[in-house]
Amino acid sequence: MPRIQAGEVQLNYAEQGEGEAFLFIPGLMGLLDAWDFQMPHFSDRYRCITFDHRGTGESDKPKDAYSTGIIAQDAVALLDTLGIEKAHVAGTSTGGCILQNLALDYPDRVNCCVFTNTWTTADPYMTRLQTSRKQIAEAYGLEEYIKFSSLWTCGWTQFRNMYENLLDLEARQKDTIAPVDVITARLDMTLSHDRTSEIHKIDKPALIIAAKDDALTPPYFAQDLQKAIAGSELVILEEGGHYSYRRSHTEWNAAVDAFLAEAGG
């Protein structure tokens, strides 16, 4: 996977396929591997692109400058470098917050939006969870942070049914994870994200996907987002947890296929 200059940082990215561009934005873990079940599926019709966030994987890891808005700028810079004018964009979890910024601040760069397992702004539930993750990283170190986070992001269904796959994802995270101060800065950006007063201005075709058993971003966040974006569609999967696009990838991919066909993608 190559590194490429995207504005002020170098990003590790991957692309596959030809056609209209389809950008996949990872969540807080920030690793492009998150989309392993989507890149092969959609690349038969689209030019699929994904990347490691700044602060993760093989991308640059500055000590400061972390917000969902800044990573949205990185995404636009990546599209610029790749010569892409507009893209369909999917964002999961923190990636969905980044997509909110893209759709609001760079609407001419976005065709359709796919929000999955994301939120609008951190409520008391999410604030307590993310604060606990910060405290574990600071008190017990990065390996314990990764192990604790997987309980929430992968959920019991992936521990039960996709354990080796889960361990592979954790292994790359352990190999490439940033220092604790970068991890805490990235957690802070999840707590500071708030475009709730503007979300109603998103006027792109939008699909919102959640999972009933997502313990990190419960489905009520998706319902709030769907109410805020006029004309948006909501799909709630029966299971899959926070990584439902991995655990229930067949259902997730089918929902996105149907949405893009209807939206003219």
GIZI-V511451 format. One record per helix or strand. SS is the DSSP state (helix for helix, strand for strand). FROM is the first residue (numbers start at 0). LEN is the number of residues. Records with the same first field share a line. If there is no record, write none. Layout:
SS = FROM-LEN + FROM-LEN
This chain:
strand = 2-4 + 8-8 + 19-6 + 45-6 + 86-6 + 109-7 + 120-1 + 193-1 + 204-7 + 232-5
helix = 31-11 + 67-14 + 93-12 + 106-3 + 123-17 + 141-12 + 154-7 + 162-14 + 179-13 + 198-3 + 218-10 + 240-7 + 248-15
